[in-house]
Amino acid sequence: MAYVTNALLPTLGMLAGMLGCIEAGRRLGIRRRAGAAESRDVSAPAIDGAIFALFGLLIAFTFSGAMGRFDHRRDQIAEEANAIGTAWLRIDLLPADAQLQIRQLFREYVRSRIATYQDMSDVKTALAEYDRTQALQGEIWGRAVPSARSTGDVAVLRLVVQSLNDMFDITTSRLHASRTHVPVPILALLFGLALVSALVVGYESAEDQQSSSFRRSMFAVVISVCIFVILDLEQPRIGVIRIDEADRLLEELLAQMK
């Protein structure tokens, strides 16, 4: 299956930018060596080390945050499946004549939840399906709560209302999670430090006549791949690293609703 990812374009741009900075740094270093006496700034290693340490920490923290959000989105699917499953079982507490229609609404609701996140590359369709989910929530509530109240049992009403609230609340939580990403200033800092690090690598390579262009290029490639993974983790519905497998929980739940 071919996946479309929004992470590819900025990653290629970053790779080109880093290669350009490496070459610019190398030429700057060669020009500096040609016009200056053979003396080396003793503070250079400490400054370079600080830049690379800060860059490494930023990559580590950004990757950790992206991975945490990825796992959280996946866990929310299991949480929603559990909430819907619990509410489905509690339909048995309602009067028999009301159960058939409510169960049919539940099936439509689960289909809508699956369809909402099926193709997030089409934002308008996804939002339209989310609106349909909201409408189904109103219908389910409008039928289930009066039916629970008609039993005259406060415990039944409380159990049904609680399970429906849990089932509905997770939809808002999932929507919020899908909109939560690494802050833009952090990404800008990550990209900026990547370019600065590439400039330093190029500048330092001018000191070594045996410096390999392959090694310099590999530095840019490795960093670009790391950035690609971070960006792709932030888009688990339209990227290469996906959470589609977790959707099977809702699909299996729908299959059990007979």
Stockholm file with secondary structure:
# STOCKHOLM 1.0

chainA/1-258         MAYVTNALLPTLGMLAGMLGCIEAGRRLGIRRRAGAAESRDVSAPAIDGAIFALFGLLIAFTFSGAMGRFDHRRDQIAEEANAIGTAWLRIDLLPADAQLQIRQLFREYVRSRIATYQDMSDVKTALAEYDRTQALQGEIWGRAVPSARSTGDVAVLRLVVQSLNDMFDITTSRLHASRTHVPVPILALLFGLALVSALVVGYESAEDQQSSSFRRSMFAVVISVCIFVILDLEQPRIGVIRIDEADRLLEELLAQMK
#=GR chainA/1-258 SS CCCCCTTHHHHHHHHHHHHHHHHHHHHHHHHHHHHSCSCCCTTHHHHHHHHHHHHHHHHHHHHHHHHHHHHHHHHHHHHHHHHHHHHHHHGGGSCHHHHHHHHHHHHHHHHHHHHHTTCTTSHHHHHHHHHHHHHHHHHHHHHHHHHHHHTTCHHHHHHHHHHHHHHHHHHHHHHHHHHCCCCHHHHHHHHHHHHHHHHHHHHHHTTCTTCCHHHHHHHHHHHHHHHHHHHHHTCTTTSSSCCGGGGHHHHHHHHHCC
#=GC SS_cons         CCCCCTTHHHHHHHHHHHHHHHHHHHHHHHHHHHHSCSCCCTTHHHHHHHHHHHHHHHHHHHHHHHHHHHHHHHHHHHHHHHHHHHHHHHGGGSCHHHHHHHHHHHHHHHHHHHHHTTCTTSHHHHHHHHHHHHHHHHHHHHHHHHHHHHTTCHHHHHHHHHHHHHHHHHHHHHHHHHHCCCCHHHHHHHHHHHHHHHHHHHHHHTTCTTCCHHHHHHHHHHHHHHHHHHHHHTCTTTSSSCCGGGGHHHHHHHHHCC
//
